Amino acid sequence: MPFLPVFLWTDILIYLLLAVVVSAVLYIRRRPHLRAPWKSVLLRKRGVISLMILLCYVAVGLLDSVHFRTAIPTQQTDETRHYSTEVNTLLDLAILPLRDNVEKTYSAPFATDLFVREMGASQDGTLHYDFPKLLYAGAHLQNDQDKWSDITNSVIINSSWVLLGWCFISILMMFYLARHHKTTCFKTIRQVLLGKAHYPYRTVLVTLLMLLLVGSNLAELSSQYHILGTDKVGQDVLYQTLKSVRTGLVIGTLTTLVMLPFALFMGIAAGYFKGWIDDVIQYIYTTLNSIPGVLLIAAAVLMLQVYMNNHPESFVTIAERADMRLLFLCIILGLTSWTGLCRILRGETLKLREAEYVLAARALGVSSLTILHRHILPNLMHIVMITIVLDFSGLVLAEAVLSYVGVGVDPSMISWGNMINSARMEMAREPVVWWSLSAAFISMFTLVLAANLFADVVRDAFDPRMQATQ
């Protein structure tokens, strides 16, 4: 077998989450009352654009969640197969040049020389103090002055091919829509171009074109240049940025799934049953809120670090060790971040339990479990949905802060927080090495902005009061 699959704990949880999402989509498609709010999300241009951007991040994260170890070549066929201790992913294979093209040290974006001067010897033996040439970036150029013309030509040619492919996809889409709606292609194209179609197909096509242009040009130029430069050890910053996507998604999604059951159960129970149950739950989350979150997370992470140092035999590879710390960090963040949603759900449940339809249900003898399932929970879903997405954004940013102070993910794991942590000393250099920090900032900003915009659209779709005013 040329490779050995590696199943990390976070990989397994991601696969389970993906299966749950697929099952939920199939379930929602068969329920008109559940399909209607999501249909209204897809009718909003802002929702479509943010969803497509989030799907791009999810695709990168899923590719980076398929881990394996490659086999070490052997000369004899009867020898026992051994595998490398280095764990790779499908994303590593897809961006192999970025991973392997490691320079000596810093280089600026699209540079062909190192960022620092070094003492070197010329062919005639004389010493000179200059910027050495990079090993991989711009190696195909005959003259450094041809760099920008080469980049321009590559962008024009690649964009032309992307435009042709996009036109082909658009034509296929028009034929499909015309056949689906039993109308002519000319009428369908006219409706899409004028923005009169039922769904914002024009927005979908324009967003798809932008994403294809950006992705294709990044892929083309990254094979010839370091688009975002390199870091202190010469590793490509674009590679680090892409590898950090999975870490951010895992922190945001798995932590949210850990905190959601606590928040739902405690918040609804406290608001509906009141009395001593409400007092106990309030005491629990008030006490938990009184503990400084960073100190609690730091203590838990350091305890795990001591355990891993004392039991190195439990972790075969460095990736398994880093993954265990990531999983433990998700659990700790989930156990400490459910109190805010719990307090909101408690207050909303206190109001809903006095609503007329709930009082009527109780008067008719309906059980409390049925009331919670059919009347209380559905009217809280818009709050849950918006809080989940907003908490996702906050947790992505929290990972960066925790990694910056040294209690986040393992230093061997690439993440936006570790990129920022390693870039803090670079900002004190003269001239400033700014590209590592900028790459992490732009990546996090795009993900968090898309998540917040999508959350806003979802809130409008699931809020019963918003639906009543439409």
CORCOR-V825510 format. One record per pair of residues at least 4 apart in sequence whose C-alpha atoms are under 7 Angstrom apart, sorted by the first residue. I is the first residue (numbers start at 1). J is the second residue. Records with the same first field share a line. If there is no record, write none. Layout:
I->J ; J
This chain:
2->70 ; 71
3->68 ; 69 ; 70 ; 71
4->68 ; 69 ; 70
5->67 ; 68 ; 69
6->67 ; 68 ; 69
7->11 ; 12 ; 67
8->12 ; 320 ; 323
9->13
10->14 ; 323 ; 327
11->15 ; 65
12->16
13->17
14->18
15->19
16->20
17->21
18->22
19->23
20->24
21->25
22->26
23->27
24->28
25->29
26->30
27->31
28->34 ; 35
29->35
31->35
32->36
35->39
36->40
37->41 ; 461 ; 462
38->42
39->43
40->44 ; 461
41->47 ; 457 ; 458 ; 461
42->47 ; 48
43->199 ; 200
44->48
45->49 ; 200 ; 203
46->50 ; 453
47->51 ; 453 ; 454 ; 457
48->52 ; 204
49->53 ; 207
50->54 ; 450 ; 451 ; 453 ; 454
51->55 ; 454
52->56
53->57 ; 450
54->58 ; 447 ; 450
55->59
56->60
57->61 ; 245
58->62
59->63
60->64 ; 245
61->65 ; 245 ; 246 ; 249
63->89 ; 90 ; 91
64->89 ; 90 ; 91 ; 246
65->89
66->89 ; 90
67->87 ; 88 ; 89
68->87 ; 88 ; 89
69->83 ; 84 ; 85 ; 86 ; 87 ; 88
70->83 ; 84
71->81 ; 82 ; 83 ; 84
72->82 ; 83 ; 84
85->317
87->319
88->92
89->93
90->94
91->95
92->96 ; 99
95->99
96->100
97->101 ; 223
98->222 ; 236 ; 239
99->239
101->136
102->234 ; 235 ; 236
103->134 ; 135 ; 234 ; 235
104->233 ; 234
105->230 ; 231 ; 232 ; 233 ; 234
106->114 ; 115 ; 230 ; 231 ; 232 ; 234
107->111 ; 113 ; 114 ; 115 ; 229 ; 230
108->115 ; 229 ; 230
109->226 ; 227 ; 228 ; 229
110->225 ; 226 ; 227 ; 229
112->133 ; 134 ; 137 ; 138
113->131 ; 132 ; 133 ; 134
114->131 ; 132 ; 133 ; 134
115->131
116->131
117->129 ; 130 ; 131 ; 132
118->129 ; 130 ; 131 ; 132
119->127 ; 128 ; 129 ; 130
120->127 ; 128 ; 129
121->125 ; 126 ; 127 ; 128
122->126 ; 127
135->139
137->224 ; 225 ; 226
138->224 ; 225
141->146
146->150
147->151
148->152
149->153
150->154
151->155
152->156
153->157
154->158
155->159 ; 217
156->160
157->161
158->162 ; 217
159->163 ; 213
160->164
161->165
162->166 ; 212 ; 213
163->167
164->168
165->169
166->170 ; 209
167->171
168->172
169->173
170->174
171->175
172->176
173->177
174->178 ; 185 ; 188 ; 189
175->179 ; 185
176->180
177->181
178->182 ; 183 ; 184 ; 185 ; 188
179->183
184->188
185->189
186->190
187->191
188->192
189->193
190->194
191->195 ; 196 ; 197
192->196 ; 197 ; 201 ; 202
193->202
195->200 ; 202
200->204
201->205
202->206
203->207
204->208
205->209
206->210
207->211
208->212
209->213
210->214
211->215
212->216
213->217
214->218
215->219
216->220
217->221
218->222
219->223
221->225 ; 227
222->226 ; 227
226->230 ; 236
227->238
228->237 ; 238 ; 435
229->236 ; 237 ; 435
230->234 ; 235 ; 236 ; 237
231->235 ; 236 ; 237 ; 436
236->240
237->241 ; 436
238->242
239->243
240->244 ; 414
241->245 ; 439 ; 440
243->414
244->248 ; 414 ; 415 ; 416
245->249
246->250
247->251 ; 415
248->252 ; 396
249->253
250->254
251->255 ; 330 ; 395 ; 396
252->256 ; 392 ; 393 ; 395 ; 396
253->257 ; 392
254->258 ; 330
255->259 ; 330 ; 331 ; 333 ; 334
256->260 ; 334 ; 388 ; 392
258->331 ; 334
259->263 ; 334 ; 335 ; 337 ; 338
260->264 ; 338
261->265
262->266 ; 338
263->267 ; 338 ; 339 ; 341 ; 342
264->268 ; 342
265->269
266->270 ; 281 ; 342
267->271 ; 342 ; 343 ; 345 ; 346
268->272 ; 345 ; 346 ; 349
269->273
270->274 ; 277 ; 278 ; 281 ; 346
271->278 ; 346 ; 347 ; 349 ; 350
272->349 ; 350 ; 353
273->277
274->278
275->279
276->280
277->281
278->282
279->283
280->284
281->285
282->286
283->287
284->288
285->289 ; 339
286->290
287->291
292->296
293->297 ; 336
294->298
295->299
296->300
297->301 ; 332
298->302 ; 407
299->303
300->304
301->305 ; 329 ; 407
302->306
303->307
304->308
305->309
306->310
307->311
308->312
315->320 ; 321
316->320
317->321
318->322
319->323
320->324
321->325
322->326 ; 410 ; 412 ; 413
323->327
324->328
325->329 ; 409 ; 410
326->330 ; 409
327->331
328->332
329->333
330->334
331->335
332->336
333->337
334->338
338->342
339->343
340->344
341->345 ; 387
342->346
343->347
344->348
345->349
346->350
347->351
348->352
349->353 ; 376
351->355
352->376
353->358
354->358 ; 359
355->359
356->360
357->361
358->362 ; 375
359->363
360->364
361->365 ; 366
362->366
366->370 ; 371
367->371
368->372
369->373
370->374
371->375 ; 376
372->376 ; 377
373->377
374->378
375->379
376->380
377->381
380->384
381->385 ; 462
382->386 ; 459 ; 462 ; 463
383->387
384->388
385->389 ; 459
386->390 ; 455 ; 456 ; 458 ; 459
387->391
388->392
389->393 ; 451 ; 452 ; 455
390->394 ; 452 ; 455
391->395
392->396
393->397 ; 448 ; 451
394->398
395->399
396->400
397->401
398->402
399->403 ; 408 ; 417
400->404 ; 416 ; 417
401->405 ; 417
402->406 ; 407 ; 408
403->407 ; 408 ; 409 ; 417 ; 418 ; 421
404->417 ; 418 ; 420 ; 421
409->413
411->418
414->418
415->419
416->420 ; 440
417->421
418->422
419->423 ; 436 ; 437 ; 440
420->424 ; 437 ; 440
423->427 ; 436 ; 437
426->432 ; 433
427->432 ; 433 ; 434
428->432
429->433
434->438
435->439
436->440
437->441
438->442
439->443
440->444
441->445
442->446
443->447
444->448
445->449
446->450
447->451
448->452
449->453
450->454
451->455
452->456
453->457
454->458
455->459
456->460
457->461
458->462
459->463
460->466
461->467
463->467
464->468
465->469
466->470
